[in-house]
Amino acid sequence: MKKTLSVLALLSLSACGDIQTYPAQIEKQASAVAATTATPLDQIAITADSKIAGKTFTTVGPVKGTVAKVTAFHPAPTVEQGEQKLRVEAAELGADAVINAKIGAVEICPLSWGCRHVSGTAVKFTN
């Protein structure tokens, strides 16, 4: 009975959102994806708008993630770390930009004293 309750508790926690990424992991992911992407990570545009001036594009797919701090004593995740997470996720899809980008405020999340949720739509330029 105790094992069943433990498993149910773990399963319910696992449904609380996407996997959290820590700042050091973002850098490792960025290094790994940089070798395989056509668009350099630092050139992947991030915008809250639904359009990019002078560009036409096709939608590649949604991107999302959570940047979290490791312990209560580490600094809160920054907006720049959130943007880098979006760039890594977009690069993995072969995108050139992220539109409709949303970078949330720092909040307490399961398994972290501070996290920042990020999301957007990855797009590939056609011109």
Legacy VTK file of the C-alpha trace (Angstrom):
# vtk DataFile Version 3.0
C-alpha trace
ASCII
DATASET POLYDATA
POINTS 127 float
0.000 0.000 0.000
2.813 2.427 0.897
4.599 1.642 -2.366
1.447 2.353 -4.344
0.973 5.710 -2.629
4.633 6.588 -3.208
4.381 5.763 -6.898
1.178 7.779 -7.242
2.789 10.759 -5.523
5.795 10.636 -7.851
3.584 10.314 -10.915
1.508 13.308 -9.896
4.644 15.408 -9.410
6.011 14.346 -12.783
2.925 15.802 -14.449
3.689 19.295 -13.097
5.172 20.631 -16.305
8.209 20.290 -18.468
11.677 19.268 -17.387
13.636 21.940 -15.577
16.966 23.003 -17.010
19.717 24.516 -14.908
22.050 27.251 -16.234
25.061 24.922 -16.556
22.938 22.484 -18.574
21.877 25.247 -20.975
25.520 25.930 -21.801
26.159 22.223 -22.451
23.061 22.015 -24.641
24.135 25.149 -26.523
27.566 23.681 -27.213
26.089 20.403 -28.415
23.508 21.971 -30.722
25.890 24.631 -32.098
27.785 21.981 -34.035
24.686 20.762 -35.865
22.559 23.863 -36.497
22.582 25.921 -39.689
21.861 29.192 -37.877
24.358 30.138 -35.146
22.684 30.347 -31.737
23.571 34.001 -31.230
21.805 34.831 -34.523
18.492 33.170 -33.631
16.144 36.112 -33.154
13.796 36.225 -30.153
10.756 38.514 -30.272
7.493 38.880 -28.387
5.831 39.985 -31.638
4.102 37.665 -34.075
6.078 39.103 -37.023
9.672 39.949 -37.835
10.127 43.057 -39.988
11.132 42.276 -43.551
11.015 38.497 -43.091
8.619 35.825 -44.235
8.675 32.514 -42.470
7.039 29.164 -41.900
6.176 27.817 -38.481
8.386 24.964 -37.311
6.672 24.304 -33.990
6.248 25.360 -30.383
9.207 25.694 -28.033
9.045 25.809 -24.266
11.140 25.166 -21.231
11.860 26.007 -17.637
15.118 27.458 -16.353
15.619 26.762 -12.662
18.182 27.525 -10.008
19.949 24.561 -8.447
19.536 25.450 -4.769
17.988 28.190 -2.690
21.455 29.776 -2.451
22.019 30.117 -6.204
20.937 33.264 -8.060
17.530 33.306 -9.731
17.465 32.462 -13.451
17.858 35.539 -15.631
15.929 36.665 -18.695
19.096 36.065 -20.736
19.190 32.431 -19.575
15.543 32.112 -20.587
16.334 33.525 -24.029
19.257 31.118 -24.406
16.953 28.201 -23.524
14.549 29.317 -26.261
17.440 29.589 -28.744
18.632 26.064 -27.917
15.130 24.617 -28.272
14.607 26.472 -31.577
18.000 25.363 -32.923
17.144 21.744 -32.187
14.148 22.180 -34.506
16.248 23.887 -37.202
14.583 27.274 -36.694
15.960 30.740 -37.424
13.883 32.686 -34.879
11.351 32.498 -32.063
8.218 34.631 -32.286
5.543 35.178 -29.631
8.245 34.656 -27.017
7.132 34.717 -23.400
9.616 34.756 -20.563
7.887 34.526 -17.226
8.795 36.000 -13.876
10.769 33.986 -11.351
8.528 31.796 -9.217
8.778 28.811 -6.911
8.354 25.521 -8.769
8.338 21.872 -7.771
11.927 20.824 -7.052
13.299 24.379 -7.265
13.224 27.549 -5.178
13.217 29.653 -8.299
12.389 29.018 -11.919
11.418 30.939 -15.012
9.061 29.452 -17.633
9.732 30.303 -21.280
7.756 29.593 -24.444
7.334 30.697 -28.024
6.939 29.563 -31.611
9.968 28.484 -33.633
10.010 29.722 -37.241
12.191 29.197 -40.324
12.812 32.101 -42.691
11.722 31.578 -46.285
13.386 34.634 -47.869
LINES 1 128
127 0 1 2 3 4 5 6 7 8 9 10 11 12 13 14 15 16 17 18 19 20 21 22 23 24 25 26 27 28 29 30 31 32 33 34 35 36 37 38 39 40 41 42 43 44 45 46 47 48 49 50 51 52 53 54 55 56 57 58 59 60 61 62 63 64 65 66 67 68 69 70 71 72 73 74 75 76 77 78 79 80 81 82 83 84 85 86 87 88 89 90 91 92 93 94 95 96 97 98 99 100 101 102 103 104 105 106 107 108 109 110 111 112 113 114 115 116 117 118 119 120 121 122 123 124 125 126
